[in-house]
Amino acid sequence: MIARYQKLFIHYLTECSHCDCALTVAHVLLECNHYNVVRQRYFNVSSLYELFDTVNAQNILGLIRDIGLYRLL
């Protein structure tokens, strides 16, 4: 029974629940179409380098909070 819950938990943390892609930093912050509208309120960049080089950390955290992933940090 515990192994079953562990498998579900690992799946939850490794795949995007909206598009079944790998749940990576780049996917959440730049690529996932489900978050496009919210993402545009905080920044419009095309790479992780550009994101972390030019965007205020509060904006990045704001996006993460608004899309409901802040609790996973």
DSSP file (Angstrom, degrees, kcal/mol; ACC not computed):
  #  RESIDUE AA STRUCTURE BP1 BP2  ACC     N-H-->O    O-->H-N    N-H-->O    O-->H-N    TCO  KAPPA ALPHA  PHI   PSI    X-CA   Y-CA   Z-CA
    1    1 A M     >        0   0    0      0, 0.0     4,-1.7     0, 0.0     5,-0.2   0.000 360.0 360.0 360.0 -43.6    0.0    0.0    0.0
    2    2 A I  H  >  +     0   0    0      1,-0.2     4,-2.5     2,-0.2     5,-0.2   0.907 360.0  55.3 -63.5 -41.3    2.8    2.4    0.9
    3    3 A A  H  > S+     0   0    0      1,-0.2     4,-2.3     2,-0.2    -1,-0.2   0.875 104.6  54.6 -59.8 -37.4    4.6    1.7   -2.4
    4    4 A R  H  > S+     0   0    0      2,-0.2     4,-2.1     1,-0.2    -1,-0.2   0.925 110.1  45.1 -62.3 -45.7    1.4    2.6   -4.3
    5    5 A Y  H  X S+     0   0    0     -4,-1.7     4,-2.6     2,-0.2    -2,-0.2   0.879 111.3  53.4 -66.9 -37.9    1.2    6.0   -2.6
    6    6 A Q  H  X S+     0   0    0     -4,-2.5     4,-2.8     2,-0.2     5,-0.2   0.919 108.7  49.7 -62.0 -42.3    4.9    6.6   -3.2
    7    7 A K  H  X S+     0   0    0     -4,-2.3     4,-2.3     1,-0.2    -2,-0.2   0.916 112.1  47.4 -62.8 -43.5    4.5    5.9   -6.9
    8    8 A L  H  X S+     0   0    0     -4,-2.1     4,-2.3     2,-0.2    -1,-0.2   0.904 113.1  49.0 -64.1 -41.0    1.5    8.3   -7.1
    9    9 A F  H  X S+     0   0    0     -4,-2.6     4,-1.9     2,-0.2    -2,-0.2   0.920 111.5  48.3 -65.8 -44.9    3.5   11.0   -5.2
   10   10 A I  H  X S+     0   0    0     -4,-2.8     4,-1.0     1,-0.2    -1,-0.2   0.911 111.9  50.2 -62.5 -42.0    6.5   10.6   -7.4
   11   11 A H  H >X S+     0   0    0     -4,-2.3     4,-1.6     1,-0.2     3,-0.6   0.915 108.7  53.3 -60.4 -43.1    4.3   10.8  -10.5
   12   12 A Y  H 3< S+     0   0    0     -4,-2.3    -1,-0.2     1,-0.2    -2,-0.2   0.871 112.8  43.4 -60.2 -38.4    2.7   14.0   -9.2
   13   13 A L  H 3< S+     0   0    0     -4,-1.9    -1,-0.2     1,-0.2    -2,-0.2   0.601 117.2  44.7 -85.5 -11.2    6.1   15.6   -8.7
   14   14 A T  H << S+     0   0    0     -4,-1.0     9,-2.5    -3,-0.6     2,-0.4   0.597 106.4  55.1-111.6 -12.5    7.6   14.6  -12.0
   15   15 A E  B  < S-A   22   0A   0     -4,-1.6     2,-0.3     7,-0.3     7,-0.2  -0.970  81.7-114.7-126.9 140.0    4.9   15.2  -14.6
   16   16 A C     >  -     0   0    0      5,-3.2     4,-2.0    -2,-0.4     3,-0.2  -0.508  20.0-145.0 -66.8 128.3    2.9   18.3  -15.4
   17   17 A S  T  4 S+     0   0    0     -2,-0.3    -1,-0.1     1,-0.2    -5,-0.0   0.615  95.1  51.0 -73.2 -10.4   -0.7   17.7  -14.5
   18   18 A H  T  4 S+     0   0    0      3,-0.1    -1,-0.2     1,-0.0    -2,-0.0   0.769 130.0   7.4 -97.4 -29.9   -1.9   19.8  -17.5
   19   19 A C  T  4 S-     0   0    0     -3,-0.2    -2,-0.2     2,-0.2     3,-0.1   0.345  89.6-119.5-138.1   6.8    0.1   18.4  -20.4
   20   20 A D     <  +     0   0    0     -4,-2.0     2,-0.2     1,-0.2    -3,-0.1   0.713  67.1 136.6  59.1  23.5    1.9   15.3  -19.1
   21   21 A C  S    S-     0   0    0      1,-0.1    -5,-3.2    -5,-0.1    -1,-0.2  -0.507  70.1 -74.9 -88.2 166.6    5.3   16.7  -19.9
   22   22 A A  B     -A   15   0A   0     -7,-0.2     2,-1.5    -2,-0.2    -7,-0.3  -0.424  46.9-123.3 -60.9 133.4    8.2   16.4  -17.5
   23   23 A L        +     0   0    0     -9,-2.5     2,-0.2    -2,-0.1    -1,-0.1  -0.655  53.7 152.5 -84.3  90.6    7.7   18.9  -14.6
   24   24 A T     >  -     0   0    0     -2,-1.5     4,-2.3     1,-0.1     5,-0.2  -0.710  59.8-108.4-114.6 166.8   10.9   20.9  -14.9
   25   25 A V  H  > S+     0   0    0     -2,-0.2     4,-2.8     1,-0.2     5,-0.3   0.932 121.2  49.3 -59.0 -46.5   11.8   24.4  -13.9
   26   26 A A  H  >>S+     0   0    0      1,-0.2     4,-2.3     2,-0.2     5,-1.4   0.899 109.5  52.1 -62.0 -40.7   11.9   25.4  -17.6
   27   27 A H  I  >>S+     0   0    0      3,-0.2     5,-3.1     2,-0.2     4,-0.6   0.952 115.7  39.3 -61.9 -48.8    8.6   23.8  -18.3
   28   28 A V  I  <5S+     0   0    0     -4,-2.3    -2,-0.2     1,-0.2    -1,-0.2   0.938 123.6  38.1 -67.3 -47.4    6.8   25.6  -15.5
   29   29 A L  I  <5S+     0   0    0     -4,-2.8    -1,-0.2    -5,-0.2    -2,-0.2   0.731 136.7   7.4 -81.1 -22.0    8.5   29.0  -15.9
   30   30 A L  I  <5S+     0   0    0     -4,-2.3    -3,-0.2    -5,-0.3    -2,-0.1   0.702 125.5  36.0-128.4 -33.0    8.7   29.2  -19.7
   31   31 A E  I  <<S+     0   0    0     -5,-1.4     2,-0.2    -4,-0.6    -3,-0.2   0.811  72.1 104.7-108.1 -34.1    7.0   26.4  -21.7
   32   32 A C    > < -     0   0    0     -5,-3.1     3,-1.2    -6,-0.2     4,-0.2  -0.337  52.0-155.0 -64.6 118.9    3.7   25.2  -20.2
   33   33 A N  G >  S+     0   0    0      1,-0.3     3,-1.4    -2,-0.2     4,-0.3   0.784  89.3  69.0 -62.6 -27.8    0.8   26.6  -22.3
   34   34 A H  G 3  S+     0   0    0      1,-0.3    -1,-0.3     2,-0.1     3,-0.2   0.813 103.9  42.9 -62.0 -29.4   -1.6   26.3  -19.3
   35   35 A Y  G <> S+     0   0    0     -3,-1.2     4,-3.0     1,-0.2    -1,-0.3   0.329  81.7 106.8 -99.3   6.8    0.3   29.1  -17.5
   36   36 A N  H <> S+     0   0    0     -3,-1.4     4,-2.2     1,-0.2    -1,-0.2   0.898  79.1  47.6 -55.1 -48.0    0.8   31.4  -20.5
   37   37 A V  H  > S+     0   0    0     -4,-0.3     4,-0.7    -3,-0.2    -1,-0.2   0.933 117.2  41.8 -63.3 -46.4   -1.8   34.0  -19.4
   38   38 A V  H >> S+     0   0    0     -4,-0.2     3,-1.1     1,-0.2     4,-0.7   0.916 112.1  55.9 -66.3 -42.2   -0.5   34.2  -15.8
   39   39 A R  H >X S+     0   0    0     -4,-3.0     4,-2.7     1,-0.3     3,-1.4   0.885 100.0  59.4 -57.7 -40.7    3.1   34.1  -17.0
   40   40 A Q  H 3< S+     0   0    0     -4,-2.2    -1,-0.3     1,-0.3    -2,-0.2   0.758  97.9  60.4 -63.2 -24.6    2.6   37.2  -19.2
   41   41 A R  H << S+     0   0    0     -3,-1.1    -1,-0.3    -4,-0.7    -2,-0.2   0.751 116.2  31.6 -71.1 -23.3    1.6   39.2  -16.2
   42   42 A Y  H << S-     0   0    0     -3,-1.4     2,-0.3    -4,-0.7    -2,-0.2   0.790 127.9 -22.8-106.6 -36.0    5.0   38.6  -14.6
   43   43 A F     <  -     0   0    0     -4,-2.7    -1,-0.4    16,-0.1     2,-0.3  -0.984  37.0-144.8-169.8 163.4    7.5   38.4  -17.4
   44   44 A N        +     0   0    0     -2,-0.3     2,-0.3    -3,-0.1    -4,-0.1  -0.746  44.7 138.3-140.8  88.5    8.1   37.7  -21.1
   45   45 A V        -     0   0    0     -2,-0.3     3,-0.1     1,-0.0    -2,-0.1  -0.823  44.5-146.0-128.8 166.7   11.4   35.9  -21.7
   46   46 A S  S    S+     0   0    0     -2,-0.3     2,-0.3     1,-0.1     3,-0.1   0.443  75.8  35.8-117.2  -1.0   12.6   33.1  -23.8
   47   47 A S  S  > S-     0   0    0      1,-0.1     4,-2.4   -17,-0.0    -1,-0.1  -0.985  72.6-119.7-148.2 158.5   15.3   31.3  -21.8
   48   48 A L  H  > S+     0   0    0     -2,-0.3     4,-2.8     2,-0.2     5,-0.3   0.877 115.5  56.4 -64.1 -36.8   16.1   30.5  -18.2
   49   49 A Y  H  > S+     0   0    0      1,-0.2     4,-1.7     2,-0.2    -1,-0.2   0.953 109.9  44.0 -59.2 -49.1   19.2   32.5  -18.5
   50   50 A E  H  > S+     0   0    0      2,-0.2     4,-2.2     1,-0.2     5,-0.4   0.899 113.0  53.5 -62.5 -40.7   17.2   35.6  -19.5
   51   51 A L  H  X S+     0   0    0     -4,-2.4     4,-2.2     1,-0.2    -2,-0.2   0.963 115.4  36.9 -58.5 -54.9   14.7   34.9  -16.8
   52   52 A F  H  < S+     0   0    0     -4,-2.8    -1,-0.2     1,-0.2    -2,-0.2   0.676 119.2  50.7 -77.0 -16.1   17.1   34.8  -14.0
   53   53 A D  H  < S+     0   0    0     -4,-1.7    -1,-0.2    -5,-0.3    -2,-0.2   0.781 126.5  17.6 -87.4 -29.5   19.3   37.5  -15.4
   54   54 A T  H  < S+     0   0    0     -4,-2.2     2,-0.4    -5,-0.2    -2,-0.2   0.631 102.5  84.5-120.9 -17.6   16.7   40.1  -16.0
   55   55 A V  S  < S-     0   0    0     -4,-2.2     2,-0.1    -5,-0.4   -12,-0.1  -0.756  77.8-114.0 -99.4 135.6   13.5   39.4  -14.0
   56   56 A N    >>  -     0   0    0     -2,-0.4     4,-1.5     1,-0.1     3,-1.0  -0.375  22.7-126.5 -62.0 137.8   13.0   40.4  -10.4
   57   57 A A  H 3> S+     0   0    0      1,-0.3     4,-2.6     2,-0.2     5,-0.2   0.817 108.8  62.2 -57.8 -32.6   12.8   37.4   -8.1
   58   58 A Q  H 3> S+     0   0    0      1,-0.2     4,-2.0     2,-0.2    -1,-0.3   0.858 102.3  50.9 -63.6 -34.4    9.5   38.7   -6.7
   59   59 A N  H <> S+     0   0    0     -3,-1.0     4,-2.1     2,-0.2    -1,-0.2   0.901 110.0  49.1 -68.4 -40.6    8.0   38.3  -10.1
   60   60 A I  H  X S+     0   0    0     -4,-1.5     4,-2.2     1,-0.2    -2,-0.2   0.941 114.1  45.4 -63.9 -46.5    9.2   34.8  -10.4
   61   61 A L  H  X S+     0   0    0     -4,-2.6     4,-2.5     1,-0.2    -1,-0.2   0.852 108.7  57.9 -65.3 -34.2    7.8   33.9   -7.0
   62   62 A G  H  X S+     0   0    0     -4,-2.0     4,-2.8    -5,-0.2    -1,-0.2   0.917 107.5  46.9 -61.0 -43.8    4.6   35.7   -7.8
   63   63 A L  H  X S+     0   0    0     -4,-2.1     4,-2.1     2,-0.2     6,-0.2   0.949 112.0  49.9 -61.5 -49.0    4.1   33.4  -10.8
   64   64 A I  H  <>S+     0   0    0     -4,-2.2     5,-2.2     1,-0.2     6,-0.9   0.888 113.7  46.6 -59.5 -39.5    4.8   30.3   -8.8
   65   65 A R  H ><5S+     0   0    0     -4,-2.5     3,-1.3     4,-0.2    -1,-0.2   0.936 111.6  50.4 -66.1 -47.3    2.4   31.5   -6.1
   66   66 A D  H 3<5S+     0   0    0     -4,-2.8    -2,-0.2     1,-0.3    -1,-0.2   0.788 109.4  50.2 -66.4 -28.2   -0.4   32.3   -8.6
   67   67 A I  T 3<5S-     0   0    0     -4,-2.1    -1,-0.3    -5,-0.2    -2,-0.2   0.453 117.1-112.4 -91.1   1.1   -0.2   29.0  -10.4
   68   68 A G  T < 5S+     0   0    0     -3,-1.3    -3,-0.2    -4,-0.3     3,-0.1   0.675  88.1 108.9  85.3  18.2   -0.4   27.1   -7.1
   69   69 A L    > < +     0   0    0     -5,-2.2     3,-1.7    -6,-0.2     4,-0.3   0.439  45.8  95.2-105.0   0.2    3.1   25.6   -7.0
   70   70 A Y  G >  S+     0   0    0     -6,-0.9     3,-1.7     1,-0.3    -5,-0.1   0.859  78.0  61.6 -59.8 -36.3    4.5   27.7   -4.2
   71   71 A R  G 3  S+     0   0    0      1,-0.3    -1,-0.3     2,-0.1    -2,-0.1   0.672  96.3  61.9 -65.8 -16.1    3.7   25.1   -1.6
   72   72 A L  G <         0   0    0     -3,-1.7    -1,-0.3     1,-0.2    -2,-0.2   0.538 360.0 360.0 -87.3  -6.5    6.0   22.7   -3.4
   73   73 A L    <         0   0    0     -3,-1.7    -1,-0.2    -4,-0.3    -2,-0.1   0.496 360.0 360.0 -73.2 360.0    9.1   24.8   -2.8
